[in-house]
Amino acid sequence: MLCCSECRGNLIFTASEAACEKCAAVYPIRQGKIYFVEVPKTTDELDTIKGRLKRWLGKYYYKIGLNVLAPTFPFNYLRKIKQFFDPAQQIVVDVGCGNNRIDENIIGIDLFDYEAVDVVCDLIKLPFKPDSVDGFASRSVLEHVPNPALIVKQLYECTKPGGYGVHLIPFLYPFHASPHDYQRFTLEGQKVLFTGWEIIEQTNPTGPVTLVLLCLIEFLSIVLSFGNLKVKGYLYLFFCGILFPFKYLDFIFANRKSFVTLAPSILALVRKYGK
């Protein structure tokens, strides 16, 4: 199902590289990963700290850091995916997976070559053949690309007819890099973004308590760091560790349509028209 990210030509694989039959582009394979791009360097201090923690802690960064200590109400990403896919029988791609392999049968792609990543690529040039993937899933990824409509178009082209997309996209959420941050989408904005797709569902997996915590932690980190970005990054993590228990109050408000106007993120379930 993989193809050349430049011309969509077929690839010839060896143990150390994949070469395009059409344009002669060569992509190295190192430690089981195929590299369609060179890994960029991060410049944002908080993102740099997070990147180090992801590498040092591996899966525990997500199990403990994201699911427990982060100020966002917990959302079972894998459970939602498995409502529509059987990863053992279907081709499912986790877009921007980071260092978090949520299921051994789900393919992980990212711009950075974390241990859990299978394909290192730029989302602007997805290396998948047309109509080859049963579904794509992403969590807080589409805000980090300068042209999300183009990414969604590529996801559409690579998805099989009748295939699904599961995408969690920030709405009312403070700026965060990883390595850049460009977009936010309202409920109606998501419908425009996914033009051409069938919108199956839009929900708010988090609520207003998460929103307050995110803004409060960002505010305290800015004020107490006195403009020092590195200090701000560590203060942010410190306040997450102190204030995270309050996020569980969002169980009252999460997944309730009346609170989608105060949602830090909105989950969109979409389907490509076809069989």
Helices and strands as residue ranges (DSSP letters): E 11-13, E 17-20, E 26-30, E 33-35, H 45-57, H 59-60, I 61-69, H 77-82, E 92-95, E 107-110, E 119-120, G 123-125, E 133-139, G 142-144, H 148-158, E 159-170, H 187-193, E 197-203, H 208-225, H 229-243, G 244-252, G 257-262, E 265-272
